[in-house]
Amino acid sequence: MRNMDYSNYFWQDEAIRLRAIALEDWESCYESAYDTPARRFLECAIELPPTISEAKKFTEENADFSSTNRRIMFTIETLNGDIVGGINLNSIDERNGTFSIGIVIDHPYRGKGHGTRALHILLNYAFFERRLHKFNDYVLEGNEASAAMLRKVGCVQEGIRRQVFYTNGRYHDSILYGLTKDEYHDYLSKNHQTKKE
């Protein structure tokens, strides 16, 4: 296959690219399952020990956008092809225009802005291509990194569902965040003006 020209490609920015999950991504999925604190924040629970067969099954079920669980699943990679995590568009309600996004960034790549960049790409797709209107999400109490990332893209804390998840010996709150299409458009306009000045 010849080298691709990604210079005008929607699914990337200056640092990362979103692509379909591939069968060979199973190893990355398997390795990330050993990051217990991150998995607890993602799943709001402790999972059973990971298995190679489960990682392979996950990639087989989601490869090439073949998911049957109503999630649009992506692998996040750097522009030189290093896998840094995954992101998905989920809970899509076409009638009411609402959706959610799930994201995981592998430990060595955290704190470098990859998650925020991937979130922007998917928000642009959801709001400006799919005509969805409202992004709803939550973070488990204590997940400060994800809360900060949501605020970075313009999300507003909308409330707290108290003591809804039990893990690590106690009940934890769910911190609710939201963002409308208009709010995101305003955020992008202000951010663009700031860059110009």
Backbone as ProteinMPNN parsed JSONL, in Angstrom:
{"seq_chain_A": "MRNMDYSNYFWQDEAIRLRAIALEDWESCYESAYDTPARRFLECAIELPPTISEAKKFTEENADFSSTNRRIMFTIETLNGDIVGGINLNSIDERNGTFSIGIVIDHPYRGKGHGTRALHILLNYAFFERRLHKFNDYVLEGNEASAAMLRKVGCVQEGIRRQVFYTNGRYHDSILYGLTKDEYHDYLSKNHQTKKE", "coords_chain_A": {"N_chain_A": [[0.84, -1.18, 0.0], [0.506, 2.221, -0.775], [2.0, 5.214, 0.68], [-0.107, 7.089, 2.748], [-1.746, 10.23, 2.368], [-2.41, 12.231, 4.869], [-2.987, 14.864, 5.319], [-5.334, 16.354, 4.978], [-7.223, 15.081, 6.501], [-10.101, 14.223, 8.302], [-10.169, 12.742, 10.719], [-7.986, 13.201, 12.384], [-5.526, 15.205, 14.169], [-2.884, 17.512, 14.875], [-1.337, 15.77, 16.361], [-2.506, 13.248, 17.017], [-4.42, 10.402, 15.784], [-7.591, 9.009, 14.989], [-8.72, 5.74, 14.451], [-10.185, 2.749, 13.021], [-10.686, -0.028, 15.23], [-8.377, -2.68, 15.093], [-7.733, -6.17, 14.437], [-5.194, -6.863, 15.371], [-4.867, -5.19, 17.528], [-5.373, -6.384, 19.925], [-3.359, -6.947, 21.789], [-2.614, -4.514, 22.943], [-5.044, -3.872, 24.207], [-5.13, -5.956, 26.053], [-2.819, -5.45, 27.623], [-3.49, -2.944, 28.747], [-5.476, -3.649, 30.491], [-4.278, -4.336, 32.84], [-3.913, -2.125, 34.375], [-5.068, -1.329, 37.124], [-6.086, 0.95, 38.749], [-6.931, 2.74, 36.678], [-8.76, 1.142, 35.269], [-10.658, 0.767, 37.258], [-11.69, 3.37, 37.496], [-12.782, 3.578, 34.937], [-14.641, 1.413, 34.67], [-15.95, 1.493, 37.064], [-15.642, -0.452, 38.975], [-13.949, -3.447, 40.127], [-12.451, -5.558, 37.875], [-12.387, -8.998, 36.783], [-9.291, -10.93, 36.561], [-7.403, -10.162, 33.594], [-7.615, -11.822, 30.379], [-5.974, -13.305, 27.588], [-7.604, -14.407, 25.638], [-10.022, -13.047, 26.086], [-9.286, -10.412, 25.453], [-8.697, -10.729, 22.741], [-11.228, -11.491, 21.838], [-12.67, -9.142, 22.34], [-11.457, -7.338, 20.492], [-12.079, -8.667, 18.108], [-14.888, -8.488, 18.119], [-15.247, -5.782, 17.812], [-13.72, -4.828, 15.74], [-13.027, -2.911, 12.812], [-15.328, -1.265, 12.952], [-17.448, -2.972, 13.567], [-19.042, -3.415, 15.741], [-21.783, -4.619, 17.651], [-22.983, -3.568, 19.795], [-23.965, -1.03, 19.77], [-21.997, 0.905, 19.935], [-19.578, 3.122, 18.654], [-16.492, 2.345, 17.98], [-13.113, 3.315, 18.422], [-9.565, 3.192, 17.884], [-6.993, 5.049, 19.365], [-4.199, 6.601, 18.075], [-0.77, 7.742, 17.84], [0.66, 9.967, 15.385], [2.757, 8.583, 14.323], [1.977, 6.003, 14.576], [1.891, 4.705, 17.102], [-0.06, 3.091, 19.509], [-2.174, 4.719, 21.727], [-4.447, 4.548, 23.224], [-8.038, 4.194, 23.556], [-11.264, 5.189, 22.269], [-14.779, 5.834, 22.296], [-17.98, 6.402, 20.813], [-21.063, 6.457, 22.306], [-24.251, 5.393, 23.728], [-26.084, 6.672, 22.059], [-28.809, 8.621, 21.309], [-30.872, 9.186, 18.964], [-33.373, 10.403, 18.644], [-33.621, 12.288, 20.75], [-31.209, 13.497, 20.538], [-28.946, 13.03, 22.115], [-25.836, 11.852, 23.551], [-22.969, 9.912, 24.601], [-19.499, 9.567, 25.54], [-16.876, 7.279, 25.762], [-13.622, 6.827, 27.087], [-10.218, 5.801, 27.173], [-6.903, 6.2, 28.109], [-3.722, 4.916, 27.663], [-1.331, 4.202, 30.243], [1.483, 5.144, 29.826], [1.048, 7.319, 28.153], [-0.504, 9.258, 29.275], [-1.457, 12.564, 30.39], [-0.445, 14.066, 28.328], [-2.12, 15.302, 26.643], [-3.408, 13.766, 24.726], [-5.894, 12.49, 25.145], [-7.697, 14.664, 25.386], [-7.433, 15.758, 22.825], [-8.442, 13.63, 21.238], [-11.039, 13.552, 22.196], [-12.006, 16.049, 21.317], [-12.012, 15.599, 18.515], [-13.995, 13.599, 18.312], [-16.21, 14.913, 19.448], [-16.575, 16.966, 17.561], [-17.358, 15.389, 15.374], [-19.747, 14.201, 16.387], [-21.398, 16.457, 17.007], [-21.315, 18.139, 14.685], [-21.481, 16.588, 12.423], [-23.143, 14.367, 12.876], [-25.355, 15.651, 13.825], [-26.09, 15.621, 16.496], [-27.099, 16.81, 19.733], [-26.553, 17.077, 22.523], [-24.065, 16.317, 24.788], [-23.608, 13.988, 27.252], [-22.073, 12.943, 30.22], [-20.241, 11.186, 32.815], [-18.099, 11.051, 35.69], [-16.369, 8.913, 37.937], [-16.304, 9.621, 41.332], [-13.362, 11.148, 42.486], [-11.905, 10.78, 40.196], [-10.037, 12.79, 39.015], [-8.461, 13.482, 36.771], [-9.988, 12.801, 34.476], [-12.224, 14.425, 34.933], [-11.041, 16.961, 34.728], [-10.28, 16.874, 32.035], [-12.788, 16.824, 30.763], [-13.753, 19.351, 31.512], [-11.876, 20.872, 30.137], [-12.71, 20.751, 27.489], [-14.952, 22.221, 27.546], [-17.133, 21.269, 29.015], [-19.72, 21.314, 31.51], [-20.199, 20.947, 34.98], [-22.999, 19.247, 36.017], [-24.277, 18.079, 38.097], [-24.512, 15.782, 40.899], [-24.723, 12.38, 41.399], [-25.38, 10.72, 44.171], [-23.511, 8.298, 45.918], [-23.644, 5.939, 44.16], [-22.042, 3.956, 43.073], [-20.364, 1.057, 44.102], [-17.244, 0.332, 45.216], [-13.928, -0.582, 46.134], [-14.447, -0.897, 48.842], [-16.369, 0.982, 49.639], [-19.17, 3.241, 49.014], [-19.415, 5.334, 46.14], [-19.695, 8.594, 44.656], [-21.206, 9.716, 41.585], [-20.145, 11.985, 39.3], [-21.733, 14.295, 37.363], [-21.534, 15.503, 34.044], [-22.057, 17.829, 31.343], [-22.612, 19.026, 27.974], [-23.728, 21.184, 25.517], [-24.389, 21.452, 21.976], [-24.377, 24.148, 21.132], [-22.978, 25.354, 23.261], [-20.521, 24.112, 22.917], [-19.817, 25.058, 20.382], [-19.57, 27.805, 20.987], [-17.443, 27.618, 22.796], [-15.405, 26.717, 21.063], [-15.248, 28.925, 19.326], [-14.408, 31.01, 21.063], [-11.976, 29.947, 21.937], [-10.587, 29.834, 19.529], [-10.432, 32.566, 18.89], [-8.828, 33.444, 21.005], [-6.421, 32.184, 20.381], [-5.794, 33.541, 18.035], [-5.335, 36.15, 18.935]], "CA_chain_A": [[0.0, 0.0, 0.0], [1.32, 3.435, -0.83], [1.881, 6.096, 1.832], [-1.328, 7.889, 2.732], [-1.65, 11.664, 2.634], [-3.385, 12.525, 5.915], [-2.967, 16.306, 5.597], [-6.697, 16.897, 4.996], [-8.024, 13.985, 7.043], [-10.959, 14.653, 9.411], [-10.025, 11.951, 11.938], [-6.712, 13.427, 13.069], [-5.07, 16.581, 14.33], [-1.427, 17.63, 14.755], [-0.621, 14.805, 17.201], [-3.116, 11.912, 17.109], [-5.374, 9.988, 14.754], [-8.545, 7.967, 15.354], [-8.907, 4.751, 13.391], [-10.947, 1.574, 13.426], [-9.976, -1.066, 15.968], [-7.904, -3.761, 14.228], [-7.557, -7.43, 15.16], [-3.89, -6.895, 16.04], [-4.892, -4.312, 18.704], [-5.692, -7.146, 21.12], [-2.269, -6.898, 22.758], [-2.75, -3.241, 23.66], [-6.206, -4.03, 25.093], [-4.724, -6.876, 27.115], [-1.878, -4.762, 28.509], [-4.139, -1.864, 29.497], [-6.331, -4.242, 31.52], [-3.499, -4.502, 34.066], [-3.858, -0.836, 35.073], [-6.247, -1.425, 37.983], [-6.74, 2.232, 39.058], [-7.61, 3.272, 35.489], [-9.907, 0.29, 34.981], [-11.681, 1.043, 38.278], [-12.352, 4.614, 37.102], [-13.534, 3.346, 33.705], [-15.743, 0.468, 34.862], [-16.54, 1.72, 38.396], [-15.592, -1.758, 39.643], [-12.756, -4.261, 39.873], [-12.738, -6.631, 36.929], [-11.616, -10.236, 36.956], [-8.004, -10.831, 35.865], [-7.546, -10.183, 32.132], [-7.159, -12.999, 29.646], [-5.66, -13.052, 26.179], [-8.777, -14.745, 24.821], [-11.008, -11.973, 26.224], [-8.781, -9.27, 24.684], [-8.887, -11.056, 21.317], [-12.667, -11.465, 21.582], [-13.059, -7.726, 22.289], [-11.052, -6.74, 19.21], [-12.857, -9.307, 17.038], [-16.261, -7.98, 18.146], [-15.295, -4.345, 17.542], [-12.831, -4.471, 14.63], [-13.6, -2.324, 11.597], [-16.636, -0.697, 13.285], [-18.424, -4.052, 13.478], [-19.694, -3.58, 17.041], [-23.236, -4.771, 17.671], [-23.478, -3.034, 21.064], [-24.321, 0.375, 19.528], [-20.866, 1.789, 20.202], [-18.66, 3.322, 17.532], [-15.23, 2.163, 18.699], [-11.898, 3.754, 17.745], [-8.245, 3.168, 18.504], [-6.285, 6.332, 19.287], [-2.771, 6.385, 17.861], [0.016, 8.908, 17.457], [0.81, 10.026, 13.931], [3.735, 7.577, 13.88], [1.383, 4.669, 14.69], [1.872, 4.132, 18.452], [-1.388, 3.073, 20.119], [-2.17, 5.422, 23.01], [-5.679, 4.255, 23.951], [-9.247, 3.981, 22.779], [-12.378, 6.105, 22.507], [-15.98, 5.383, 21.603], [-19.221, 7.157, 20.854], [-22.04, 5.488, 22.798], [-25.527, 5.882, 24.285], [-26.638, 7.61, 21.076], [-30.261, 8.712, 21.264], [-31.112, 10.038, 17.793], [-34.607, 11.174, 18.825], [-33.379, 13.421, 21.638], [-29.934, 14.101, 20.175], [-27.97, 12.911, 23.194], [-24.809, 10.824, 23.391], [-21.886, 9.896, 25.575], [-18.215, 9.14, 25.001], [-15.995, 6.567, 26.686], [-12.233, 6.998, 26.661], [-9.139, 5.307, 28.029], [-5.559, 6.499, 27.609], [-2.759, 4.02, 28.304], [-0.531, 4.879, 31.26], [2.647, 5.927, 29.386], [0.66, 8.444, 27.299], [-1.372, 10.19, 30.009], [-0.919, 13.875, 30.711], [0.174, 14.66, 27.138], [-3.178, 15.929, 25.849], [-3.966, 12.875, 23.701], [-7.311, 12.269, 25.416], [-8.424, 15.886, 25.043], [-7.434, 15.85, 21.364], [-9.373, 12.621, 20.719], [-12.379, 13.988, 22.577], [-12.388, 17.117, 20.38], [-12.332, 15.007, 17.204], [-15.278, 12.904, 18.384], [-17.254, 15.918, 19.657], [-16.823, 17.591, 16.258], [-18.122, 14.434, 14.587], [-21.093, 14.035, 16.946], [-22.177, 17.687, 16.916], [-21.35, 18.821, 13.393], [-21.744, 15.639, 11.336], [-24.289, 13.527, 13.233], [-26.42, 16.541, 14.279], [-26.466, 15.379, 17.882], [-27.247, 18.107, 20.399], [-26.133, 17.17, 23.921], [-23.106, 15.336, 25.289], [-23.768, 13.692, 28.674], [-21.067, 12.008, 30.71], [-20.014, 11.213, 34.253], [-16.849, 10.464, 36.167], [-16.411, 8.386, 39.289], [-15.697, 10.483, 42.352], [-11.923, 10.944, 42.621], [-11.256, 10.717, 38.886], [-9.76, 14.197, 38.722], [-7.907, 13.659, 35.422], [-11.09, 12.803, 33.509], [-13.03, 15.619, 35.18], [-10.303, 18.086, 34.154], [-10.356, 16.766, 30.585], [-14.134, 17.247, 30.353], [-13.817, 20.811, 31.639], [-11.021, 21.462, 29.096], [-13.435, 20.849, 26.219], [-16.101, 23.091, 27.754], [-18.224, 20.641, 29.768], [-20.161, 21.935, 32.753], [-20.686, 19.988, 35.971], [-24.447, 19.435, 36.11], [-24.824, 17.519, 39.327], [-23.866, 14.631, 41.531], [-25.567, 11.263, 41.843], [-24.685, 10.323, 45.384], [-23.312, 6.914, 46.368], [-24.262, 5.016, 43.2], [-21.117, 2.886, 42.709], [-19.663, 0.452, 45.234], [-15.939, -0.232, 44.887], [-12.867, -0.292, 47.096], [-14.968, -0.937, 50.206], [-17.335, 2.027, 49.994], [-19.969, 3.805, 47.939], [-18.826, 6.524, 45.522], [-20.585, 9.451, 43.879], [-21.032, 9.881, 40.144], [-20.156, 13.415, 39.006], [-22.348, 14.421, 36.049], [-21.093, 16.613, 33.187], [-22.811, 17.967, 30.104], [-22.177, 20.036, 27.005], [-24.612, 21.269, 24.352], [-23.731, 21.829, 20.723], [-24.158, 25.597, 21.145], [-21.896, 25.633, 24.207], [-19.261, 23.676, 22.306], [-19.529, 26.017, 19.313], [-19.072, 29.013, 21.662], [-16.117, 27.283, 23.329], [-14.464, 26.697, 19.942], [-15.087, 30.297, 18.848], [-13.583, 31.749, 22.035], [-10.636, 29.354, 21.922], [-9.972, 30.238, 18.266], [-10.113, 33.986, 19.015], [-7.691, 33.569, 21.925], [-5.222, 31.783, 19.635], [-5.475, 34.586, 17.067], [-4.83, 37.331, 19.643]], "C_chain_A": [[0.886, 1.244, 0.0], [1.101, 4.282, 0.43], [0.653, 6.987, 1.678], [-1.012, 9.354, 3.005], [-2.773, 12.015, 3.614], [-3.556, 14.029, 6.146], [-4.359, 16.938, 5.638], [-7.691, 15.915, 5.61], [-8.787, 14.424, 8.284], [-10.568, 14.015, 10.736], [-8.665, 12.106, 12.606], [-6.485, 14.912, 13.283], [-3.55, 16.584, 14.227], [-0.665, 16.542, 15.513], [-1.185, 13.391, 17.193], [-4.084, 11.675, 15.96], [-6.318, 8.963, 15.369], [-8.683, 7.029, 14.162], [-9.751, 3.604, 13.916], [-10.07, 0.656, 14.271], [-9.605, -2.164, 14.975], [-7.688, -5.015, 15.072], [-6.247, -7.463, 15.941], [-3.812, -5.961, 17.256], [-5.138, -5.077, 20.001], [-4.61, -7.023, 22.191], [-2.32, -5.609, 23.581], [-3.923, -3.297, 24.633], [-5.854, -4.895, 26.296], [-3.806, -6.175, 28.119], [-2.571, -3.696, 29.345], [-5.049, -2.398, 30.598], [-5.603, -4.454, 32.841], [-3.335, -3.196, 34.847], [-5.119, -0.723, 35.935], [-6.861, -0.071, 38.333], [-7.507, 2.813, 37.861], [-8.855, 2.456, 35.162], [-11.027, 0.514, 36.0], [-12.427, 2.328, 37.928], [-13.231, 4.408, 35.872], [-14.786, 2.51, 33.954], [-16.485, 0.639, 36.181], [-16.619, 0.413, 39.181], [-14.225, -2.392, 39.387], [-13.165, -5.414, 38.965], [-11.96, -7.89, 37.317], [-10.293, -10.114, 36.211], [-8.166, -10.957, 34.348], [-7.047, -11.488, 31.525], [-6.881, -12.595, 28.203], [-6.885, -13.335, 25.315], [-9.844, -13.661, 24.913], [-10.572, -10.735, 25.434], [-8.97, -9.512, 23.186], [-10.367, -11.013, 20.941], [-13.155, -10.026, 21.465], [-12.685, -7.113, 20.944], [-11.823, -7.362, 18.044], [-14.264, -8.728, 16.965], [-16.36, -6.511, 17.738], [-14.433, -3.896, 16.37], [-13.628, -3.893, 13.463], [-15.041, -1.839, 11.791], [-17.756, -1.736, 13.195], [-19.198, -4.276, 14.766], [-21.199, -3.706, 16.887], [-23.831, -4.21, 18.963], [-23.76, -1.533, 20.986], [-23.237, 1.353, 19.959], [-20.042, 1.905, 18.928], [-17.276, 3.414, 18.156], [-14.037, 2.552, 17.827], [-10.665, 3.402, 18.566], [-7.657, 4.561, 18.318], [-4.812, 6.011, 19.095], [-2.08, 7.7, 17.556], [0.173, 8.886, 15.945], [1.885, 9.074, 13.416], [3.26, 6.153, 14.172], [1.416, 4.019, 16.055], [0.458, 4.211, 19.021], [-1.303, 3.737, 21.49], [-3.438, 5.167, 23.811], [-6.84, 4.011, 23.016], [-10.323, 4.974, 23.166], [-13.586, 5.573, 21.763], [-17.12, 6.356, 21.796], [-20.301, 6.157, 21.241], [-23.293, 6.18, 23.323], [-26.175, 6.904, 23.356], [-28.164, 7.497, 21.062], [-30.595, 9.709, 20.147], [-32.347, 10.92, 17.987], [-34.355, 12.424, 19.645], [-32.026, 14.095, 21.393], [-28.871, 14.027, 21.247], [-26.997, 11.763, 22.925], [-23.817, 10.91, 24.54], [-20.627, 9.416, 24.863], [-17.448, 8.421, 26.098], [-14.569, 6.676, 26.17], [-11.293, 6.376, 27.675], [-7.816, 5.634, 27.333], [-4.587, 5.617, 28.383], [-1.765, 4.813, 29.148], [0.65, 5.686, 30.722], [2.29, 7.2, 28.612], [-0.235, 9.461, 28.005], [-0.663, 11.515, 30.271], [-0.262, 14.58, 29.544], [-0.86, 15.301, 26.215], [-3.818, 15.035, 24.803], [-5.468, 12.652, 23.89], [-8.163, 13.468, 25.036], [-8.52, 16.039, 23.534], [-8.439, 14.871, 20.753], [-10.814, 13.009, 21.017], [-12.869, 15.103, 21.651], [-12.781, 16.542, 19.015], [-13.715, 14.362, 17.239], [-16.437, 13.865, 18.662], [-17.584, 16.634, 18.346], [-17.662, 16.68, 15.367], [-19.569, 14.351, 15.082], [-21.955, 15.276, 16.729], [-22.375, 18.178, 15.484], [-21.514, 17.891, 12.195], [-22.983, 14.788, 11.615], [-25.508, 14.334, 13.676], [-26.927, 16.204, 15.668], [-26.369, 16.702, 18.638], [-26.611, 18.187, 21.787], [-25.243, 15.987, 24.287], [-23.318, 15.201, 26.787], [-22.702, 12.698, 29.092], [-20.997, 12.082, 32.229], [-18.618, 10.686, 34.528], [-17.076, 9.96, 37.576], [-15.708, 9.368, 40.216], [-14.213, 10.133, 42.509], [-11.176, 10.891, 41.304], [-11.009, 12.145, 38.388], [-9.24, 14.423, 37.309], [-9.019, 13.705, 34.372], [-11.987, 14.018, 33.683], [-12.353, 16.846, 34.563], [-10.377, 18.065, 32.632], [-11.727, 17.217, 30.083], [-14.278, 18.758, 30.452], [-12.99, 21.497, 30.549], [-11.743, 21.614, 27.761], [-14.733, 21.646, 26.37], [-17.249, 22.506, 28.542], [-18.477, 21.368, 31.082], [-20.603, 20.828, 33.711], [-22.164, 20.279, 36.204], [-25.029, 18.883, 37.394], [-24.011, 16.359, 39.839], [-24.943, 13.602, 41.85], [-24.825, 10.619, 42.994], [-24.687, 8.814, 45.585], [-23.969, 5.876, 45.455], [-23.35, 3.867, 42.776], [-20.404, 2.375, 43.956], [-18.368, -0.179, 44.737], [-14.94, 0.199, 45.952], [-13.425, -0.111, 48.511], [-15.943, 0.148, 50.597], [-18.119, 2.465, 48.765], [-19.347, 5.115, 47.46], [-19.886, 7.278, 44.741], [-20.227, 9.39, 42.401], [-21.186, 11.367, 39.853], [-20.613, 13.601, 37.556], [-21.861, 15.674, 35.323], [-21.936, 16.646, 31.924], [-22.276, 19.095, 29.247], [-23.15, 20.026, 25.829], [-23.793, 21.658, 23.12], [-23.425, 23.321, 20.701], [-23.023, 25.984, 22.095], [-20.541, 25.246, 23.616], [-18.857, 24.63, 21.18], [-18.955, 27.301, 19.907], [-17.666, 28.793, 22.204], [-15.074, 27.318, 22.21], [-14.199, 28.104, 19.415], [-14.182, 31.101, 19.767], [-12.144, 31.247, 22.011], [-9.886, 29.769, 20.666], [-9.566, 31.707, 18.317], [-8.896, 34.194, 19.914], [-6.396, 33.215, 21.211], [-4.804, 32.864, 18.645], [-4.85, 35.803, 17.729], [-3.467, 37.029, 20.163]], "O_chain_A": [[1.896, 1.297, 0.701], [0.126, 4.083, 1.155], [0.41, 7.561, 0.616], [-0.113, 9.67, 3.784], [-3.941, 12.086, 3.232], [-4.224, 14.42, 7.104], [-4.537, 17.972, 6.282], [-8.873, 15.928, 5.265], [-8.186, 14.945, 9.224], [-10.625, 14.672, 11.775], [-8.238, 11.209, 13.333], [-7.142, 15.759, 12.678], [-2.984, 15.727, 13.548], [0.544, 16.405, 15.324], [-0.433, 12.428, 17.346], [-4.506, 12.601, 15.268], [-5.896, 8.139, 16.181], [-8.753, 7.467, 13.014], [-9.999, 3.503, 15.118], [-8.861, 0.57, 14.058], [-10.409, -2.536, 14.121], [-7.484, -4.926, 16.283], [-6.186, -8.018, 17.037], [-2.793, -5.942, 17.946], [-5.115, -4.477, 21.076], [-4.923, -6.998, 23.382], [-2.088, -5.633, 24.789], [-3.811, -2.822, 25.764], [-6.242, -4.591, 27.424], [-3.999, -6.296, 29.329], [-2.273, -3.555, 30.531], [-5.362, -1.673, 31.542], [-6.24, -4.723, 33.86], [-2.674, -3.182, 35.885], [-6.105, -0.105, 35.535], [-8.079, 0.064, 38.227], [-8.616, 3.321, 38.026], [-9.892, 3.02, 34.815], [-12.206, 0.458, 35.651], [-13.651, 2.385, 38.043], [-14.307, 4.999, 35.773], [-15.872, 2.866, 33.495], [-17.523, 0.014, 36.4], [-17.551, 0.201, 39.956], [-13.455, -1.932, 38.545], [-14.108, -6.149, 39.258], [-10.999, -7.832, 38.085], [-10.173, -9.279, 35.314], [-8.968, -11.76, 33.871], [-6.178, -12.162, 32.079], [-7.485, -11.66, 27.676], [-7.172, -12.594, 24.375], [-10.51, -13.376, 23.918], [-11.407, -10.08, 24.81], [-9.357, -8.603, 22.451], [-10.721, -10.554, 19.856], [-13.963, -9.716, 20.591], [-13.507, -6.441, 20.321], [-12.181, -6.663, 17.096], [-14.783, -8.5, 15.872], [-17.434, -6.043, 17.361], [-14.413, -2.712, 16.036], [-14.743, -4.325, 13.169], [-15.873, -1.987, 10.897], [-18.876, -1.418, 12.794], [-19.944, -5.249, 14.867], [-21.817, -2.993, 16.096], [-25.029, -4.349, 19.211], [-23.79, -0.847, 22.008], [-23.529, 2.497, 20.307], [-19.831, 0.923, 18.216], [-16.925, 4.417, 18.777], [-13.955, 2.177, 16.657], [-10.723, 3.324, 19.793], [-7.8, 5.174, 17.26], [-4.237, 5.237, 19.861], [-2.702, 8.65, 17.08], [-0.15, 7.889, 15.299], [1.935, 8.783, 12.221], [4.029, 5.201, 14.038], [1.002, 2.866, 16.177], [-0.154, 5.279, 19.017], [-0.466, 3.369, 22.315], [-3.498, 5.539, 24.982], [-6.662, 3.669, 21.846], [-10.298, 5.535, 24.261], [-13.446, 4.935, 20.719], [-17.209, 7.044, 22.813], [-20.45, 5.123, 20.59], [-23.371, 7.408, 23.352], [-26.749, 7.89, 23.818], [-28.726, 6.425, 20.834], [-30.598, 10.921, 20.364], [-32.361, 12.066, 17.538], [-34.819, 13.506, 19.285], [-31.734, 15.14, 21.975], [-27.979, 14.874, 21.29], [-27.297, 10.833, 22.176], [-23.829, 11.85, 25.334], [-20.681, 8.926, 23.736], [-17.379, 8.897, 27.231], [-14.332, 6.623, 24.964], [-11.54, 6.418, 28.88], [-7.638, 5.382, 26.141], [-4.622, 5.574, 29.613], [-1.405, 5.942, 28.814], [0.814, 6.836, 31.13], [3.143, 8.069, 28.433], [-0.676, 10.428, 27.384], [0.564, 11.576, 30.362], [0.414, 15.591, 29.737], [-0.52, 15.785, 25.136], [-4.688, 15.49, 24.059], [-6.224, 12.626, 22.919], [-9.226, 13.314, 24.434], [-9.573, 16.409, 23.014], [-9.198, 15.238, 19.856], [-11.702, 12.815, 20.187], [-14.03, 15.097, 21.243], [-13.78, 16.962, 18.431], [-14.515, 14.545, 16.321], [-17.54, 13.65, 18.16], [-18.755, 16.882, 18.056], [-18.574, 17.145, 14.684], [-20.505, 14.423, 14.285], [-23.109, 15.166, 16.317], [-23.475, 18.585, 15.111], [-21.67, 18.36, 11.068], [-23.775, 14.518, 10.713], [-26.581, 13.766, 13.882], [-28.085, 16.478, 15.984], [-25.64, 17.605, 18.228], [-26.17, 19.262, 22.193], [-25.615, 14.825, 24.12], [-23.221, 16.186, 27.519], [-22.455, 11.716, 28.391], [-21.623, 12.942, 32.849], [-18.031, 9.972, 33.715], [-17.883, 10.516, 38.322], [-14.634, 9.877, 39.896], [-13.856, 8.963, 42.646], [-9.946, 10.949, 41.287], [-11.676, 12.631, 37.475], [-9.544, 15.45, 36.702], [-8.995, 14.553, 33.48], [-12.461, 14.585, 32.699], [-13.018, 17.676, 33.945], [-10.521, 19.113, 32.003], [-11.812, 17.923, 29.078], [-14.864, 19.381, 29.567], [-13.353, 22.578, 30.086], [-11.421, 22.513, 26.984], [-15.521, 21.734, 25.428], [-18.261, 23.182, 28.729], [-17.573, 21.954, 31.678], [-21.292, 19.889, 33.312], [-22.542, 21.4, 36.542], [-26.169, 19.195, 37.739], [-22.969, 16.003, 39.288], [-25.948, 13.914, 42.489], [-23.757, 10.037, 42.805], [-25.712, 8.147, 45.444], [-24.75, 5.041, 45.911], [-23.822, 2.899, 42.181], [-19.903, 3.159, 44.763], [-18.392, -1.112, 43.934], [-15.111, 1.238, 46.591], [-12.938, 0.719, 49.279], [-16.318, 0.244, 51.765], [-17.785, 2.114, 47.634], [-18.825, 5.899, 48.252], [-20.844, 6.694, 44.234], [-19.103, 9.059, 42.024], [-22.236, 11.948, 40.126], [-19.958, 13.123, 36.63], [-21.786, 16.757, 35.903], [-22.462, 15.622, 31.488], [-21.585, 19.995, 29.725], [-23.373, 18.983, 25.215], [-22.66, 22.127, 23.225], [-22.333, 23.722, 20.298], [-22.202, 26.842, 21.769], [-19.548, 25.953, 23.789], [-17.681, 24.968, 21.044], [-17.968, 27.833, 19.398], [-16.803, 29.664, 22.091], [-13.991, 27.878, 22.382], [-13.06, 28.442, 19.091], [-13.284, 31.799, 19.297], [-11.204, 32.04, 22.06], [-8.684, 30.029, 20.72], [-8.487, 32.068, 17.847], [-8.035, 35.022, 19.619], [-5.378, 33.877, 21.414], [-3.612, 33.089, 18.432], [-3.946, 36.424, 17.169], [-2.845, 37.882, 20.795]]}, "name": "protein", "num_of_chains": 1, "seq": "MRNMDYSNYFWQDEAIRLRAIALEDWESCYESAYDTPARRFLECAIELPPTISEAKKFTEENADFSSTNRRIMFTIETLNGDIVGGINLNSIDERNGTFSIGIVIDHPYRGKGHGTRALHILLNYAFFERRLHKFNDYVLEGNEASAAMLRKVGCVQEGIRRQVFYTNGRYHDSILYGLTKDEYHDYLSKNHQTKKE"}
